[in-house]
Amino acid sequence: MKGLKKRRRIQIIVLTFVSLGLAVGLVGWSMKDGINYFRSPTQVMTDPPRPGEVFRLGGLVEKGTLMRGQGAEIAFSVTDGANTVPARYTGVLPDLFGEGEGMVGTGSMEGATFVATEILAKHDETYMPKEVIDALKKQGVYEAPQS
């Protein structure tokens, strides 16, 4: 009788650990497509993303590169001071999007061009996402806004 209880307890513990491992594995597998990694233009140039990989690209909109195309298509370049990535977006841009301003876009690479599916808006003219500030500081081109 004691052996049966002990064996049953061990079976329950093993089943619990297997179930827990399976649950963690399923959560991780389901999240793999929902995580968008942030990259600066330098990171995109030195370690190109996989084809079709969705990620966030952030930096400054390079001055003199913002061009409006047919309809709602916009072409521009994103820079971190060291490297530049050409980008394309179709849609309505946030009001505070402009040349020399910080931006973060979600999308993927098509050849050498970043094709954005979403451009994230800034809160105000002095706001810049932490990831963009960190990338610009790393390149030595960040200038703090004057208050």
C-alpha positions in Angstrom: 0.0 0.0 0.0 2.8 2.4 0.9 4.6 1.6 -2.4 1.4 2.4 -4.4 1.0 5.8 -2.8 4.6 6.7 -3.3 4.5 5.6 -7.0 1.2 7.6 -7.5 2.8 10.7 -5.9 5.9 10.4 -8.2 3.6 10.0 -11.3 1.7 13.2 -10.4 5.0 15.1 -9.9 6.4 13.9 -13.2 3.1 14.7 -15.0 3.0 18.2 -13.4 6.6 18.9 -14.7 5.9 17.6 -18.2 2.7 19.7 -18.3 4.5 22.8 -17.1 7.3 22.3 -19.7 4.7 21.8 -22.5 2.9 24.9 -21.4 6.1 27.0 -21.4 7.0 25.6 -24.8 3.7 26.5 -26.3 3.7 30.0 -25.0 7.2 30.5 -26.4 6.3 29.1 -29.7 3.2 31.2 -30.0 5.1 34.4 -29.2 7.9 34.0 -31.7 6.1 35.9 -34.4 4.7 38.5 -32.0 8.0 39.9 -30.9 9.4 42.8 -33.0 13.0 43.4 -32.3 14.4 47.0 -32.5 17.3 47.7 -34.8 19.2 50.8 -35.7 20.4 51.3 -39.3 23.9 50.3 -38.3 22.6 47.0 -36.9 20.6 46.4 -40.1 23.7 47.0 -42.2 26.1 44.9 -40.1 23.7 42.0 -39.3 20.9 41.9 -42.0 17.6 40.5 -40.9 16.2 37.2 -42.3 14.0 37.6 -45.4 10.5 38.4 -44.2 11.5 39.0 -40.6 9.4 41.7 -39.1 11.3 44.2 -36.9 11.3 47.8 -35.7 13.7 50.2 -37.3 14.5 53.5 -35.6 16.6 56.5 -36.2 16.3 60.0 -37.7 14.7 60.7 -41.0 17.6 61.9 -43.1 17.3 65.5 -44.3 16.6 65.8 -48.0 15.3 62.3 -48.5 11.6 62.6 -47.8 9.8 62.2 -51.1 6.0 61.8 -51.6 5.1 59.4 -54.4 1.9 58.4 -56.1 -1.1 58.4 -53.8 -0.1 57.7 -50.2 3.4 56.3 -50.9 6.3 58.0 -49.1 10.0 57.2 -49.5 12.7 58.4 -47.1 15.9 57.3 -45.5 16.5 56.4 -41.8 19.9 57.2 -40.4 21.7 56.9 -37.0 24.6 59.1 -38.1 26.8 56.2 -39.2 24.6 54.3 -41.6 21.5 54.9 -43.7 18.7 52.6 -44.7 16.3 53.6 -47.5 12.6 53.1 -46.4 9.2 53.1 -48.0 5.8 53.5 -46.4 2.3 53.6 -47.8 -0.3 55.3 -45.7 -1.0 58.4 -43.6 2.1 59.6 -41.7 1.8 60.9 -38.1 1.6 64.7 -37.9 5.0 65.1 -36.3 6.9 63.0 -38.9 9.4 65.0 -40.8 13.0 65.3 -41.9 15.5 65.4 -39.1 13.0 64.0 -36.7 13.1 60.7 -34.8 11.0 57.8 -36.0 10.3 54.1 -35.3 8.7 52.0 -38.0 7.6 48.4 -38.0 8.1 46.4 -41.1 10.6 44.1 -43.0 13.3 44.4 -45.6 12.6 44.0 -49.3 16.0 43.8 -50.9 17.9 46.8 -49.5 14.8 48.8 -48.6 12.9 48.8 -45.4 9.2 48.6 -46.1 7.2 49.9 -43.2 3.7 48.7 -42.3 3.4 51.1 -39.4 5.1 54.3 -38.5 4.9 55.1 -34.8 4.0 58.6 -33.9 6.0 60.8 -31.4 4.2 62.2 -28.5 5.5 65.8 -29.1 8.2 67.5 -30.9 10.8 66.8 -28.2 10.0 63.1 -27.6 12.1 60.4 -29.0 11.9 56.6 -28.1 14.5 55.3 -25.7 15.8 52.8 -28.3 16.4 55.6 -30.8 18.2 57.8 -28.3 20.4 54.8 -27.2 21.3 54.0 -30.9 22.1 57.7 -31.6 24.2 58.0 -28.4 26.1 54.8 -29.4 27.0 56.5 -32.7 27.9 59.8 -31.0 25.3 61.9 -32.9 22.6 62.4 -30.2 21.8 66.0 -29.4 19.5 66.6 -26.4 16.6 68.9 -27.1 16.8 72.4 -25.8 14.1 73.2 -23.3 
